Amino acid sequence: MTFLPDLSTFFAFSLAAIVLAITPGPDMTLFLSRALRHGTASGIVSMLGATVGTMVHTVLAVAGISALIAASPVAFGVLKIVGALYLLWLAYQAVFQGSTFQLDAGPARKPVSLWRSFMTGIGVNLLNPKVVLFFMTFLPQFVTASDPAAWSKMLVLGLYFGVLTAPLMAVMIFAARGFADALQRRPAISRGIDYVFGSIFCLFAVRILFAEGR
């Protein structure tokens, strides 16, 4: 089926998505904080909200990138190079600045509805410009401008990202206390994730830069 990425692309994308999912950041902080303060259900629905936000970003990014391919394959190539440089920047930040994980796990002052948790999850993604930039530069790394099915492959990968990472985040939420304690009491765990994150995205970036240079 030509509208689907090949297995090697799925494997590479899956590896990157998993590392990104388990890297501490604003999303994980929100999920675990809600779970610890308001219960597991609140953490789960906030994660589902963030997943919906991710899928919205995917559709918008694919529409914009597809238009760019149609208008100028050269510009698409430039976007891929910019994306590779952005991935290098993410790798640099992960290794030299580390993850930001400020968990607010104190007692809840007042109950928070599941709907509010869900909408907060959506908002933490939709209103984050870094997520927009990430999807606009990350998805093109797995397609070529000459592929007539590029848009469908990016769409499949973007939606697959949400489907793949949601169960991983759910496991973390159900084990919220132990997972949060491990990250906060053992900084070496977070630093290890940082190095893995940085290494994988650095490899992706270098691969794209060399590919574009040929």
LUMPA-306590 format. One record per residue: y, z, x of N, C-alpha, C in turn; residue in three letters. Coordinates in steps of 0.05 Angstrom, whole numbers, padded with zeros to 5 digits, always signed. Layout:
LUMPA-306590
YZXYZXYZXALA/...
END
This chain:
LUMPA-306590
-00024+00000+00017+00000+00000+00000+00025+00000+00018MET/+00040-00021+00016+00062-00025+00035+00085-00006+00029THR/+00087+00006+00006+00109+00024+00000+00104+00052+00012PHE/+00081+00057+00024+00075+00082+00036+00076+00080+00066LEU/+00086+00101+00080+00085+00101+00109+00057+00102+00119PRO/+00052+00093+00144+00025+00094+00155+00018+00123+00162ASP/-00008+00127+00169-00018+00154+00174-00004+00167+00199LEU/+00001+00151+00220+00014+00162+00243+00042+00172+00237SER/+00056+00157+00219+00083+00166+00211+00081+00191+00194THR/+00062+00192+00176+00058+00217+00160+00052+00241+00178PHE/+00036+00236+00199+00029+00258+00216+00053+00268+00232PHE/+00068+00250+00243+00092+00258+00258+00113+00271+00240ALA/+00116+00261+00216+00136+00272+00198+00126+00300+00189PHE/+00100+00303+00184+00090+00329+00175+00094+00350+00196SER/+00089+00343+00221+00093+00362+00243+00122+00372+00244LEU/+00141+00353+00242+00169+00360+00243+00177+00376+00219ALA/+00167+00369+00195+00173+00383+00171+00163+00412+00171ALA/+00139+00416+00181+00128+00443+00182+00144+00461+00201ILE/+00151+00450+00225+00166+00466+00244+00194+00473+00232VAL/+00206+00453+00218+00232+00458+00206+00230+00480+00184LEU/+00208+00479+00169+00204+00498+00147+00202+00526+00156ALA/+00188+00531+00179+00184+00558+00188+00205+00568+00207ILE/+00225+00551+00212+00247+00560+00230+00267+00576+00214THR/+00272+00601+00222+00291+00617+00207+00318+00604+00204PRO/+00330+00605+00181+00356+00594+00175+00366+00603+00148GLY/+00387+00591+00138+00399+00600+00112+00379+00600+00089PRO/+00362+00580+00087+00343+00578+00065+00323+00602+00067ASP/+00311+00605+00090+00291+00626+00093+00304+00654+00088MET/+00328+00657+00098+00342+00683+00094+00345+00688+00064THR/+00353+00668+00049+00357+00671+00020+00331+00678+00007LEU/+00310+00663+00013+00284+00668-00001+00273+00696+00004PHE/+00273+00704+00030+00261+00730+00036+00279+00753+00026LEU/+00305+00750+00027+00323+00770+00017+00319+00774-00013SER/+00318+00752-00028+00314+00754-00057+00287+00767-00063ARG/+00266+00760-00048+00240+00771-00052+00239+00801-00047ALA/+00253+00810-00026+00252+00838-00019+00270+00855-00037LEU/+00292+00843-00046+00311+00859-00062+00305+00857-00092ARG/+00295+00834-00101+00293+00830-00130+00264+00823-00139HIS/+00246+00822-00120+00218+00816-00127+00209+00788-00119GLY/+00183+00785-00117+00171+00760-00108+00180+00736-00125THR/+00181+00741-00152+00188+00719-00170+00216+00708-00164ALA/+00234+00725-00157+00261+00716-00151+00261+00700-00125SER/+00245+00708-00106+00243+00692-00081+00231+00665-00086GLY/+00210+00664-00103+00197+00639-00108+00216+00619-00123ILE/+00230+00629-00143+00247+00610-00158+00271+00601-00142VAL/+00281+00618-00124+00302+00609-00106+00292+00588-00087SER/+00267+00590-00078+00255+00570-00061+00252+00543-00077MET/+00243+00546-00102+00240+00522-00118+00267+00508-00123LEU/+00288+00524-00126+00314+00513-00129+00323+00497-00105GLY/+00317+00509-00081+00324+00495-00056+00308+00470-00053ALA/+00283+00470-00063+00266+00446-00061+00278+00424-00079THR/+00288+00431-00102+00301+00411-00120+00326+00400-00106VAL/+00341+00418-00093+00364+00408-00078+00357+00389-00056GLY/+00335+00394-00042+00326+00377-00021+00319+00349-00032THR/+00306+00349-00055+00298+00323-00067+00323+00307-00076MET/+00343+00321-00086+00368+00307-00093+00381+00295-00068VAL/+00381+00310-00046+00391+00299-00021+00375+00275-00012HIS/+00349+00276-00017+00332+00253-00009+00340+00228-00024THR/+00343+00230-00050+00350+00207-00066+00378+00196-00058VAL/+00397+00213-00054+00424+00204-00046+00423+00192-00018LEU/+00408+00204+00000+00407+00193+00027+00393+00166+00028ALA/+00371+00163+00013+00357+00138+00012+00375+00116+00000VAL/+00390+00122-00021+00407+00103-00033+00429+00094-00013ALA/+00440+00113+00001+00461+00106+00020+00450+00090+00044GLY/+00427+00098+00054+00416+00084+00077+00406+00056+00070ILE/+00395+00054+00046+00386+00028+00036+00409+00008+00034SER/+00431+00018+00024+00455+00001+00022+00465-00007+00050ALA/+00462+00011+00069+00470+00005+00097+00452-00016+00109LEU/+00426-00014+00104+00408-00034+00114+00415-00062+00103ILE/+00420-00063+00077+00427-00088+00064+00452-00100+00075ALA/+00472-00082+00081+00498-00092+00090+00497-00100+00120ALA/+00483-00084+00136+00484-00089+00165+00461-00075+00179SER/+00440-00090+00186+00418-00078+00202+00428-00066+00228PRO/+00449-00078+00240+00461-00068+00265+00472-00040+00260VAL/+00486-00037+00238+00497-00010+00232+00475+00010+00227ALA/+00453+00001+00216+00430+00018+00212+00419+00027+00239PHE/+00418+00009+00258+00410+00016+00285+00428+00037+00298GLY/+00454+00033+00293+00473+00053+00303+00468+00080+00291VAL/+00462+00080+00264+00456+00105+00250+00432+00119+00263LEU/+00412+00104+00270+00388+00115+00282+00395+00128+00309LYS/+00412+00115+00325+00420+00126+00350+00436+00152+00346ILE/+00454+00151+00327+00469+00175+00321+00451+00197+00312VAL/+00431+00190+00296+00411+00210+00287+00395+00222+00310GLY/+00388+00205+00329+00374+00215+00352+00391+00235+00368ALA/+00416+00229+00371+00435+00247+00385+00438+00273+00369LEU/+00438+00271+00343+00440+00295+00326+00415+00312+00330TYR/+00392+00300+00331+00367+00315+00335+00368+00329+00362LEU/+00379+00315+00382+00382+00328+00408+00400+00352+00407LEU/+00421+00350+00391+00440+00372+00387+00426+00396+00373TRP/+00409+00390+00353+00394+00411+00339+00375+00424+00359LEU/+00363+00408+00376+00344+00420+00396+00360+00438+00415ALA/+00383+00429+00424+00400+00446+00442+00407+00472+00428TYR/+00416+00471+00403+00424+00495+00389+00400+00514+00386GLN/+00376+00503+00380+00353+00520+00376+00346+00535+00401ALA/+00346+00521+00424+00337+00532+00449+00358+00551+00461VAL/+00384+00543+00460+00404+00558+00475+00420+00577+00457PHE/+00419+00573+00431+00434+00592+00413+00415+00608+00395GLN/+00391+00598+00391+00372+00613+00375+00376+00611+00346GLY/+00357+00621+00330+00359+00620+00301+00376+00643+00291SER/+00390+00638+00269+00405+00658+00256+00389+00669+00232THR/+00382+00694+00234+00366+00706+00213+00377+00733+00206PHE/+00396+00734+00188+00409+00759+00180+00399+00766+00153GLN/+00378+00783+00152+00365+00789+00127+00378+00812+00113LEU/+00387+00808+00088+00398+00829+00072+00376+00839+00053ASP/+00362+00859+00063+00339+00869+00048+00343+00897+00036ALA/+00368+00904+00032+00374+00930+00021+00367+00932-00008GLY/+00370+00955-00020+00363+00959-00048+00382+00942-00066PRO/+00371+00931-00087+00387+00914-00105+00406+00932-00121ALA/+00431+00924-00123+00450+00939-00139+00447+00933-00168ARG/+00441+00909-00176+00437+00902-00204+00417+00879-00205LYS/+00402+00878-00227+00382+00856-00230+00395+00829-00229PRO/+00381+00810-00217+00389+00782-00216+00369+00766-00232VAL/+00380+00750-00250+00362+00734-00267+00348+00712-00250SER/+00325+00704-00260+00310+00682-00246+00326+00657-00246LEU/+00340+00651-00268+00357+00627-00269+00378+00627-00248TRP/+00391+00651-00244+00412+00653-00224+00400+00649-00196ARG/+00376+00660-00191+00363+00656-00165+00357+00626-00161SER/+00348+00613-00182+00341+00584-00181+00366+00568-00174PHE/+00388+00573-00188+00413+00558-00183+00425+00565-00155MET/+00421+00589-00146+00430+00596-00119+00414+00580-00098THR/+00388+00577-00103+00372+00561-00085+00381+00532-00084GLY/+00387+00520-00108+00398+00493-00108+00424+00492-00093ILE/+00442+00511-00098+00468+00511-00086+00467+00513-00056GLY/+00449+00529-00045+00448+00533-00016+00441+00508-00002VAL/+00428+00489-00016+00422+00463-00004+00443+00442-00011ASN/+00450+00439-00036+00468+00418-00044+00496+00422-00032LEU/+00505+00446-00028+00531+00451-00017+00532+00455+00013LEU/+00510+00449+00026+00509+00452+00055+00511+00425+00068ASN/+00534+00419+00081+00538+00393+00093+00518+00387+00115PRO/+00507+00407+00128+00488+00403+00149+00462+00391+00138LYS/+00455+00398+00113+00431+00387+00101+00436+00357+00095VAL/+00460+00350+00086+00467+00322+00081+00464+00306+00107VAL/+00476+00316+00128+00475+00303+00154+00446+00300+00164LEU/+00431+00322+00160+00403+00321+00170+00387+00299+00156PHE/+00388+00298+00130+00373+00277+00116+00383+00249+00121PHE/+00409+00246+00125+00419+00220+00130+00411+00210+00158MET/+00406+00228+00176+00399+00220+00204+00369+00223+00210THR/+00355+00240+00195+00327+00245+00201+00309+00224+00188PHE/+00313+00218+00163+00295+00199+00149+00294+00172+00162LEU/+00317+00161+00172+00316+00134+00184+00299+00132+00209PRO/+00292+00155+00221+00277+00154+00246+00248+00145+00241GLN/+00240+00144+00216+00212+00137+00210+00209+00110+00196PHE/+00230+00094+00196+00228+00067+00185+00243+00048+00204VAL/+00240+00021+00199+00255+00001+00213+00271-00015+00193THR/+00293-00026+00202+00311-00041+00185+00298-00066+00174ALA/+00279-00077+00189+00266-00102+00181+00244-00098+00160SER/+00237-00074+00155+00216-00068+00136+00227-00069+00107ASP/+00218-00088+00091+00229-00090+00064+00222-00066+00046PRO/+00203-00050+00054+00196-00026+00039+00207-00001+00052ALA/+00228-00004+00068+00239+00019+00082+00249+00040+00063ALA/+00263+00031+00041+00274+00050+00022+00252+00067+00009TRP/+00230+00053+00001+00209+00068-00012+00195+00087+00006SER/+00192+00080+00032+00179+00097+00051+00196+00122+00056LYS/+00223+00118+00058+00240+00141+00062+00239+00159+00037MET/+00239+00148+00014+00238+00163-00011+00212+00180-00012LEU/+00190+00167-00005+00164+00181-00005+00164+00204+00015VAL/+00174+00199+00039+00175+00220+00059+00193+00243+00051LEU/+00216+00236+00039+00235+00257+00031+00223+00275+00010GLY/+00210+00263-00010+00197+00278-00031+00173+00293-00021LEU/+00159+00281-00002+00136+00294+00011+00144+00318+00026TYR/+00168+00317+00038+00179+00340+00052+00179+00365+00034PHE/+00190+00362+00009+00191+00384-00009+00163+00394-00017GLY/+00145+00375-00023+00118+00382-00031+00103+00396-00009VAL/+00107+00387+00016+00093+00399+00038+00103+00427+00045LEU/+00129+00430+00046+00140+00455+00055+00141+00477+00034THR/+00141+00470+00009+00142+00491-00012+00119+00511-00010ALA/+00094+00502-00008+00072+00521-00005+00075+00539+00019PRO/+00085+00528+00042+00088+00544+00066+00108+00566+00061LEU/+00131+00559+00048+00151+00579+00042+00141+00600+00022MET/+00124+00591+00003+00113+00609-00017+00096+00631-00004ALA/+00080+00622+00016+00063+00641+00030+00081+00662+00044VAL/+00103+00653+00057+00121+00671+00070+00134+00691+00050MET/+00140+00681+00027+00153+00698+00007+00134+00719-00003ILE/+00108+00711-00008+00089+00731-00018+00083+00752+00004PHE/+00086+00744+00029+00083+00763+00051+00110+00771+00063ALA/+00130+00772+00046+00158+00775+00054+00162+00799+00073ALA/+00152+00822+00065+00158+00846+00081+00147+00844+00109ARG/+00121+00836+00112+00109+00834+00138+00122+00812+00154GLY/+00128+00789+00141+00140+00767+00156+00168+00774+00166PHE/+00184+00786+00148+00211+00794+00156+00211+00814+00178ALA/+00193+00834+00176+00191+00854+00197+00183+00841+00224ASP/+00164+00822+00223+00156+00809+00247+00178+00794+00261ALA/+00195+00781+00245+00217+00766+00256+00239+00785+00267LEU/+00244+00807+00253+00265+00824+00261+00257+00843+00284GLN/+00232+00852+00284+00224+00872+00304+00212+00858+00329ARG/+00205+00833+00326+00194+00819+00349+00209+00793+00353ARG/+00232+00795+00366+00249+00771+00370+00234+00749+00385PRO/+00213+00756+00400+00199+00735+00414+00186+00715+00395ALA/+00179+00723+00371+00167+00705+00352+00188+00684+00344ILE/+00212+00693+00337+00233+00674+00330+00240+00656+00353SER/+00241+00667+00377+00247+00650+00400+00226+00630+00406ARG/+00200+00638+00401+00179+00618+00404+00182+00595+00385GLY/+00189+00602+00360+00193+00581+00340+00216+00563+00348ILE/+00237+00575+00359+00261+00560+00368+00253+00539+00389ASP/+00236+00548+00408+00228+00529+00430+00210+00507+00419TYR/+00193+00513+00400+00176+00492+00388+00193+00473+00373VAL/+00212+00484+00357+00230+00467+00341+00246+00449+00360PHE/+00258+00460+00381+00274+00445+00399+00258+00423+00413GLY/+00233+00430+00421+00217+00411+00436+00209+00387+00419SER/+00201+00392+00394+00192+00370+00377+00215+00352+00370ILE/+00238+00363+00363+00260+00345+00356+00272+00331+00380PHE/+00269+00343+00403+00278+00330+00427+00260+00306+00433CYS/+00234+00309+00428+00215+00287+00432+00221+00264+00413LEU/+00226+00271+00387+00233+00250+00368+00258+00235+00377PHE/+00278+00250+00385+00304+00237+00393+00300+00219+00417ALA/+00286+00228+00437+00281+00212+00461+00266+00186+00454VAL/+00246+00189+00436+00230+00166+00428+00247+00145+00415ARG/+00265+00154+00397+00283+00135+00383+00303+00122+00402ILE/+00314+00138+00420+00333+00127+00439+00321+00105+00456LEU/+00297+00110+00465+00283+00090+00482+00275+00066+00466PHE/+00266+00070+00441+00258+00048+00424+00282+00030+00418ALA/+00305+00042+00413+00329+00026+00408+00339+00012+00432GLU/+00332+00022+00456+00342+00010+00481+00326-00015+00489GLY/+00302-00019+00476+00286-00042+00485+00295-00068+00471ARG/
END
